[in-house]
């Protein structure tokens, strides 16, 4: 039995079933504050266990059948699915209607489900749709969670979020989780939170377990170097990041021709197809996932051994989000970046972060 934090019996049983060994830093510091009813700003990266940090104490406060009491806002459909799945695991022994609400799928089943929702996990655009249709009742919401707030605002959702907040009671508890505190995040904190506690934890990526390399290679040789790496590195689960959807499609097609089995993930795919790709990768039926940056945030995929940057991201922040998919929870990880002439400017931006050590091969 995991000790150190007191949880209601039905929630504690679910945690026990999940075989948690110890609380992560963010969980240890956040759960008691949420239980006390305080507003919280938690600065932590993906993989730090933040869903449990807000999910477990929230579930203790919700009374099934009393209407919609919790709204969790997330930037992407993938994170919506994932938070919903985790919340359902945590509420295994406590009856709870947790409803995922996102775009790209039919709105009608959501309208029916919302009538009986205790907790909603949703993307801002689709929540606004429901507000306009009057198919979501927000007057009883007493807890608001903004998950990956920086990502949400980077994607242009700040006005949506402000509009949603204007429909909530001012006496609510607000929990904000963000990897970085941008000026937009600061604006939300200043205007919509009450004496929040700031909890800042270090990155969950273990720098000592993470090897970072780069190859400087002519454009024409980039693909053949990638193929060679996939054959010689004997990687386990590998995510290959590309800058565009088009490049994800091209790489996927070209590797398929060489009988290298991959799954792909980008924002232009249907929700069902994206979910299928993630499930295949999760269950290790595919060892290689080719992705645009939509997969760099929020997705909690365990045991990723290699990250390959086929295209270099534009900023050190994006680079850090990508590499945060590996070397987690004490496991080893390797990051390989393939650098050609049109990546030099981006790579300079990445290396502007002095905390990053990337060796040339």
C-alpha positions as CSV (number, residue, x, y, z in Angstrom):
1,X,0.0,0.0,0.0
2,X,1.4,3.4,-1.0
3,X,1.7,5.7,2.0
4,X,2.1,9.4,2.7
5,X,-1.2,10.8,1.4
6,X,-4.6,10.1,3.0
7,X,-7.3,9.3,0.4
8,X,-10.9,8.2,0.7
9,X,-11.1,4.4,0.8
10,X,-12.7,3.8,-2.6
11,X,-10.1,6.1,-4.3
12,X,-7.2,4.5,-2.3
13,X,-8.4,1.0,-3.5
14,X,-8.3,2.1,-7.1
15,X,-4.7,3.5,-6.6
16,X,-3.7,0.2,-5.0
17,X,-5.0,-1.7,-8.1
18,X,-2.9,0.6,-10.3
19,X,0.2,-0.6,-8.4
20,X,1.6,2.8,-7.6
21,X,4.9,2.3,-5.8
22,X,5.4,5.9,-4.6
23,X,4.0,9.3,-5.1
24,X,5.7,11.6,-7.6
25,X,6.9,15.0,-6.4
26,X,3.9,16.8,-8.1
27,X,1.4,14.4,-6.5
28,X,2.9,14.7,-3.0
29,X,2.8,18.4,-3.1
30,X,-0.4,19.0,-5.0
31,X,-2.9,16.5,-3.7
32,X,-3.0,17.9,-0.1
33,X,-3.5,21.5,-1.4
34,X,-6.4,20.4,-3.6
35,X,-7.9,18.5,-0.7
36,X,-7.7,21.7,1.3
37,X,-9.7,23.6,-1.4
38,X,-6.8,25.9,-2.5
39,X,-6.3,27.2,-6.0
40,X,-3.1,25.7,-7.4
41,X,-0.6,26.6,-10.2
42,X,1.5,23.4,-10.8
43,X,4.4,23.9,-13.1
44,X,5.3,20.4,-14.2
45,X,6.1,18.6,-17.5
46,X,4.2,15.7,-19.1
47,X,4.9,12.4,-17.4
48,X,5.2,13.8,-13.9
49,X,1.9,12.2,-12.8
50,X,-0.2,15.4,-13.0
51,X,-3.5,13.7,-13.9
52,X,-3.4,11.8,-10.6
53,X,-2.3,15.0,-8.8
54,X,-5.6,16.7,-9.7
55,X,-7.7,13.7,-10.4
56,X,-7.5,11.8,-7.1
57,X,-8.4,14.7,-4.8
58,X,-11.1,16.0,-7.2
59,X,-12.9,12.6,-7.2
60,X,-13.1,12.8,-3.4
61,X,-15.1,16.0,-3.7
62,X,-17.6,14.9,-6.4
63,X,-21.1,13.6,-5.5
64,X,-22.5,11.3,-8.2
65,X,-25.8,12.5,-9.6
66,X,-25.5,16.1,-8.3
67,X,-25.0,17.5,-11.8
68,X,-21.8,18.7,-13.5
69,X,-19.4,19.6,-10.8
70,X,-15.9,19.5,-12.5
71,X,-14.7,20.8,-15.8
72,X,-11.3,19.8,-17.0
73,X,-10.1,21.8,-20.1
74,X,-7.4,20.3,-22.3
75,X,-5.7,21.4,-25.5
76,X,-6.0,18.3,-27.7
77,X,-8.4,15.4,-28.4
78,X,-5.6,12.9,-27.4
79,X,-5.1,14.5,-24.0
80,X,-8.9,14.6,-23.6
81,X,-9.1,10.8,-24.2
82,X,-6.1,10.2,-22.0
83,X,-7.3,12.2,-19.0
84,X,-10.8,10.7,-19.3
85,X,-9.3,7.2,-19.3
86,X,-7.1,7.9,-16.2
87,X,-10.0,9.5,-14.3
88,X,-12.1,6.4,-15.0
89,X,-9.4,4.2,-13.6
90,X,-9.2,6.3,-10.5
91,X,-13.0,6.1,-10.0
92,X,-13.1,2.3,-10.4
93,X,-14.8,1.9,-7.0
94,X,-16.8,5.2,-6.9
95,X,-19.7,5.6,-9.3
96,X,-19.0,8.5,-11.5
97,X,-20.1,9.7,-14.9
98,X,-17.0,11.2,-16.6
99,X,-17.7,12.4,-20.1
100,X,-15.1,13.3,-22.8
101,X,-16.1,16.2,-25.0
102,X,-14.1,17.1,-28.1
103,X,-14.5,18.0,-31.8
104,X,-14.1,15.9,-34.9
105,X,-16.8,13.4,-33.8
106,X,-20.6,13.6,-33.7
107,X,-22.0,16.1,-31.1
108,X,-25.3,14.2,-30.6
109,X,-24.0,11.4,-28.3
110,X,-22.2,14.1,-26.3
111,X,-25.5,16.0,-25.8
112,X,-27.1,12.9,-24.4
113,X,-24.2,12.0,-22.1
114,X,-23.9,15.6,-20.8
115,X,-27.3,15.3,-19.2
116,X,-25.9,12.8,-16.6
117,X,-22.3,14.1,-16.4
118,X,-20.5,14.5,-13.0
119,X,-17.2,15.5,-14.6
120,X,-16.4,16.7,-18.1
121,X,-13.0,16.5,-19.8
122,X,-13.2,18.7,-22.9
123,X,-11.4,20.8,-25.5
124,X,-12.3,24.5,-25.5
125,X,-13.8,24.6,-29.0
126,X,-16.3,21.9,-28.4
127,X,-17.2,23.2,-24.9
128,X,-18.0,26.5,-26.5
129,X,-20.2,24.7,-29.0
130,X,-22.2,23.1,-26.2
131,X,-22.5,26.5,-24.4
132,X,-23.9,28.1,-27.5
133,X,-26.4,25.2,-27.9
134,X,-27.2,25.3,-24.2
135,X,-26.5,21.6,-24.0
136,X,-24.0,21.9,-21.1
137,X,-25.0,23.2,-17.6
138,X,-22.1,25.0,-15.9
139,X,-23.9,26.6,-13.0
140,X,-22.9,23.8,-10.5
141,X,-19.2,23.5,-11.6
142,X,-17.1,24.1,-8.4
143,X,-13.8,22.9,-9.7
144,X,-12.1,24.0,-13.0
145,X,-8.9,22.4,-14.2
146,X,-6.7,23.9,-16.9
147,X,-4.5,21.0,-18.0
148,X,-1.4,22.0,-20.2
149,X,-2.5,25.6,-20.1
150,X,0.5,26.9,-22.0
151,X,-0.2,24.5,-24.9
152,X,-3.9,25.5,-24.9
153,X,-2.9,29.2,-25.2
154,X,-0.2,28.5,-27.8
155,X,-3.0,26.9,-29.9
156,X,-5.0,30.1,-29.7
157,X,-7.6,29.1,-27.2
158,X,-7.2,31.8,-24.6
159,X,-10.4,33.7,-25.7
160,X,-12.3,30.4,-25.6
161,X,-11.0,29.7,-22.1
162,X,-11.9,33.2,-20.9
163,X,-15.4,32.9,-22.3
164,X,-15.9,29.5,-20.6
165,X,-14.7,30.9,-17.3
166,X,-17.2,33.7,-17.6
167,X,-19.9,31.1,-17.5
168,X,-18.6,29.6,-14.2
169,X,-19.3,30.6,-10.6
170,X,-16.7,32.8,-9.1
171,X,-16.5,30.8,-5.9
172,X,-15.0,27.8,-7.7
173,X,-11.6,26.2,-7.0
174,X,-9.2,26.6,-10.0
175,X,-6.2,24.3,-10.7
176,X,-3.8,25.2,-13.5
177,X,-1.1,22.8,-14.8
178,X,1.5,24.1,-17.2
179,X,5.0,23.2,-18.2
180,X,5.9,26.9,-18.6
181,X,4.4,30.1,-17.2
182,X,3.9,32.3,-20.3
183,X,2.5,35.8,-20.3
184,X,-1.0,34.4,-21.2
185,X,-0.8,31.8,-18.4
186,X,0.1,34.7,-16.1
187,X,-2.9,36.7,-17.3
188,X,-5.3,33.8,-16.4
189,X,-3.6,33.4,-13.0
190,X,-3.8,37.1,-12.2
191,X,-7.4,37.6,-13.3
192,X,-9.2,34.3,-12.6
193,X,-7.5,32.6,-9.6
194,X,-7.7,33.3,-5.9
195,X,-4.4,33.4,-3.9
196,X,-3.0,30.4,-5.8
197,X,-0.2,28.2,-4.4
198,X,2.6,27.8,-6.8
199,X,4.1,24.3,-7.0
200,X,7.1,23.9,-9.2
201,X,8.8,20.5,-9.7
202,X,11.8,19.7,-11.7
203,X,11.5,17.8,-15.1
204,X,10.6,14.2,-14.8
205,X,13.2,13.4,-17.4
206,X,16.3,12.1,-15.8
207,X,19.2,13.9,-17.6
208,X,21.7,11.3,-16.5
209,X,19.6,8.6,-18.2
210,X,19.2,10.6,-21.4
211,X,21.8,10.5,-24.2
212,X,21.4,13.3,-26.8
213,X,23.2,13.2,-30.1
214,X,22.9,14.8,-33.5
215,X,24.2,14.0,-37.0
216,X,25.0,16.8,-39.5
217,X,24.0,15.3,-42.8
218,X,23.2,16.5,-46.4
219,X,19.5,16.6,-47.2
220,X,19.8,13.9,-49.8
221,X,21.2,11.4,-47.2
222,X,18.8,12.1,-44.4
223,X,16.3,9.3,-45.2
224,X,19.0,6.7,-45.7
225,X,20.6,7.7,-42.4
226,X,17.2,7.3,-40.7
227,X,16.7,3.8,-42.2
228,X,20.3,2.8,-41.1
229,X,19.6,4.0,-37.5
230,X,16.4,2.1,-37.3
231,X,18.2,-1.1,-38.4
232,X,21.5,-0.6,-36.4
233,X,20.2,1.0,-33.1
234,X,17.8,-1.8,-32.4
235,X,15.5,0.6,-30.8
236,X,12.6,-0.4,-28.6
237,X,9.6,2.0,-28.9
238,X,10.6,4.9,-31.1
239,X,8.9,8.2,-31.9
240,X,10.1,10.0,-35.0
241,X,9.1,13.7,-35.0
242,X,8.5,15.6,-38.2
243,X,7.8,19.3,-38.7
244,X,4.7,18.9,-40.9
245,X,1.8,16.5,-41.6
246,X,3.1,16.1,-45.1
247,X,6.5,14.9,-44.0
248,X,4.8,12.4,-41.6
249,X,2.9,11.0,-44.5
250,X,6.0,10.9,-46.8
251,X,8.2,9.1,-44.2
252,X,5.4,6.7,-43.4
253,X,5.0,5.8,-47.0
254,X,8.7,5.5,-47.8
255,X,9.4,3.3,-44.7
256,X,6.4,1.1,-45.6
257,X,8.0,0.5,-49.1
258,X,11.1,-0.8,-47.2
259,X,8.8,-3.1,-45.1
260,X,9.5,-1.1,-42.0
261,X,6.2,-1.1,-40.1
262,X,5.2,2.2,-38.6
263,X,2.1,4.0,-37.3
264,X,1.6,7.7,-37.9
265,X,0.0,10.5,-36.0
266,X,-0.9,14.0,-37.0
267,X,-3.8,16.5,-36.7
268,X,-5.1,15.8,-40.3
269,X,-6.1,12.3,-39.4
270,X,-9.6,11.3,-38.2
271,X,-10.1,10.9,-34.5
272,X,-10.6,7.1,-34.9
273,X,-7.5,6.7,-37.0
274,X,-5.4,8.7,-34.4
275,X,-6.8,6.6,-31.6
276,X,-6.0,3.4,-33.4
277,X,-2.4,4.5,-34.0
278,X,-1.9,5.4,-30.3
279,X,-3.4,2.1,-29.2
280,X,-1.2,0.1,-31.6
281,X,1.9,1.9,-30.3
282,X,0.8,1.6,-26.6
283,X,0.3,-2.1,-27.0
284,X,3.6,-2.5,-28.9
285,X,1.9,-3.9,-32.0
286,X,3.9,-1.1,-33.8
287,X,7.4,-0.1,-32.5
288,X,7.7,3.1,-34.5
289,X,5.4,6.1,-34.3
290,X,5.9,8.9,-36.8
291,X,4.4,12.1,-35.4
292,X,3.9,15.8,-35.8
293,X,4.2,17.8,-32.6
294,X,0.5,17.0,-31.7
295,X,2.0,13.9,-30.0
296,X,4.8,15.7,-28.2
297,X,2.4,16.9,-25.4
298,X,0.0,15.1,-23.2
299,X,0.5,11.6,-24.5
300,X,1.7,9.3,-21.7
301,X,3.4,6.4,-23.5
302,X,5.6,4.3,-21.3
303,X,9.0,2.7,-22.2
304,X,9.8,4.9,-25.2
305,X,13.6,4.2,-25.7
306,X,14.3,6.5,-28.7
307,X,13.3,9.9,-30.0
308,X,14.4,10.8,-33.5
309,X,14.0,14.4,-34.6
310,X,13.8,14.0,-38.4
311,X,13.1,17.7,-38.5
312,X,14.5,20.0,-35.8
313,X,11.9,21.9,-33.8
314,X,11.8,25.7,-33.9
315,X,12.5,26.3,-30.2
316,X,14.2,24.7,-27.2
317,X,10.8,24.5,-25.5
318,X,9.4,22.3,-28.3
319,X,12.6,20.2,-28.2
320,X,12.2,19.6,-24.5
321,X,8.6,18.6,-24.9
322,X,9.6,16.1,-27.6
323,X,12.5,14.5,-25.6
324,X,10.2,14.4,-22.5
325,X,8.7,11.3,-24.0
326,X,11.8,9.1,-23.1
327,X,14.1,8.5,-20.2
328,X,11.2,8.6,-17.7
329,X,10.8,7.1,-14.3
330,X,14.5,6.0,-14.2
331,X,14.5,4.3,-17.6
332,X,17.3,4.9,-20.2
333,X,16.6,6.9,-23.3
334,X,18.3,8.2,-26.4
335,X,17.5,11.3,-28.6
336,X,19.0,11.5,-32.1
337,X,18.5,14.6,-34.2
338,X,19.1,14.6,-37.9
339,X,20.4,18.0,-38.9
340,X,20.7,19.3,-42.4
341,X,21.4,22.7,-43.8
342,X,17.8,24.0,-43.5
343,X,17.7,23.0,-39.8
344,X,20.7,25.2,-38.7
345,X,18.6,28.2,-37.5
346,X,16.2,26.0,-35.6
347,X,19.1,24.1,-34.0
348,X,20.7,27.3,-32.9
349,X,17.5,28.2,-31.1
350,X,17.3,24.8,-29.4
351,X,20.9,25.1,-28.2
352,X,20.3,28.6,-26.8
353,X,19.0,26.7,-23.8
354,X,22.4,26.1,-22.0
355,X,20.9,23.3,-20.0
356,X,20.8,21.1,-23.1
357,X,23.9,19.0,-23.9
358,X,23.7,17.6,-27.4
359,X,26.8,15.8,-28.8
360,X,27.8,15.5,-32.4
361,X,28.2,12.1,-33.9
